[in-house]
Amino acid sequence: MASGGVIVPPEGYLRRMRQLCADNDILFIADEVVTAFGRLGHVFASKDVFGIEPDMITFAKGVTSGYFPLGGVMISSRLFEELRRSNHPDAMFAHGLTYSSHPIGCAVALKNLDILEEGLLEHARAISAHFQASLKTLEDLPLVGEVRGLGLMACVECVADRVHNNPLTLDLEVGKRIDRHCQELRLLVRPLINMCVMSPPLTITVPQIDEMTAILRSSIRRTMDELVREGLWHG
Ligand SMILES: Cc1ncc(COP(=O)(O)O)c(C=O)c1O
């Protein structure tokens, strides 16, 4: 889960869900809008990261690295055969959108796939350990409750009370405060209530990761000082 705060499923969870769906004849649809095309170091994460084969996979963002809007859905051969086996020989799966198969989108996606295959997936896989470890060091800051993530996506979650892990009340908008300081220091994060979410370019380097963590550290420190000055938090 991305927008929901980078929730990484526990080991085996998706395999179990997949099995449960198969046992009960329920379609398993994997939303890989965020995870496909490199974010987790593979073209698709379902099989290569989580060991499952869904019936359908939706994808978007990474297929063009966001340079042009394009989304899609893949269906398994089993499902495809089911659709073909319907009650009339001429039956078809009627489906279309105004911009289906938009030639510019498809051209951008094909070029993007070429670039991904020039070593970007390997790079993403190799560098993600440093990315996660570097951000994890922020957990020593008193405002940070947890840093979590997988591959090249991560989230810094702030909590006012680390003992009870109570999230800060929403009106404090700590994510936005940290984001404001980050922008002053020339880093863009995605603020989400009491969290900051990071999805860096797949080309990110070790020095850039270190710089990113250093800016986040300064920004969180500035936010802590600000909250104390405003009497909203006591550390
Ligand atoms: C996991 C996930 N799926 C789907 C979407 C939305 O996709 P779309 O805007 O292509 O409908 C998002 C966020 O933008 C997302 O994070």
Ligand as a Chemical Component Dictionary entry (heavy atoms), coordinates in Angstrom:
data_LIG
# 
_chem_comp.id                   LIG 
_chem_comp.type                 NON-POLYMER 
_chem_comp.pdbx_formal_charge   0 
_chem_comp.three_letter_code    LIG 
# 
loop_
_chem_comp_atom.comp_id 
_chem_comp_atom.atom_id 
_chem_comp_atom.alt_atom_id 
_chem_comp_atom.type_symbol 
_chem_comp_atom.charge 
_chem_comp_atom.model_Cartn_x 
_chem_comp_atom.model_Cartn_y 
_chem_comp_atom.model_Cartn_z 
_chem_comp_atom.pdbx_ordinal 
LIG C1 C1 C 0 -1.493 1.742 -5.210  1  
LIG C2 C2 C 0 -2.241 2.769 -6.019  2  
LIG N1 N1 N 0 -3.161 2.359 -6.909  3  
LIG C3 C3 C 0 -3.832 3.233 -7.668  4  
LIG C4 C4 C 0 -3.614 4.596 -7.557  5  
LIG C5 C5 C 0 -4.401 5.513 -8.436  6  
LIG O1 O1 O 0 -4.186 5.189 -9.734  7  
LIG P1 P1 P 0 -4.923 5.978 -10.919 8  
LIG O2 O2 O 0 -4.745 7.442 -10.631 9  
LIG O3 O3 O 0 -4.201 5.540 -12.136 10 
LIG O4 O4 O 0 -6.347 5.578 -10.885 11 
LIG C6 C6 C 0 -2.672 5.063 -6.629  12 
LIG C7 C7 C 0 -2.369 6.486 -6.443  13 
LIG O5 O5 O 0 -2.286 7.321 -7.232  14 
LIG C8 C8 C 0 -1.967 4.137 -5.860  15 
LIG O6 O6 O 0 -1.058 4.534 -4.960  16 
# 
loop_
_chem_comp_bond.comp_id 
_chem_comp_bond.atom_id_1 
_chem_comp_bond.atom_id_2 
_chem_comp_bond.value_order 
_chem_comp_bond.pdbx_ordinal 
LIG C1 C2 SING 1  
LIG C2 N1 SING 2  
LIG C2 C8 DOUB 3  
LIG N1 C3 DOUB 4  
LIG C3 C4 SING 5  
LIG C4 C5 SING 6  
LIG C4 C6 DOUB 7  
LIG C5 O1 SING 8  
LIG O1 P1 SING 9  
LIG P1 O2 DOUB 10 
LIG P1 O3 SING 11 
LIG P1 O4 SING 12 
LIG C6 C7 SING 13 
LIG C6 C8 SING 14 
LIG C7 O5 DOUB 15 
LIG C8 O6 SING 16 
# 
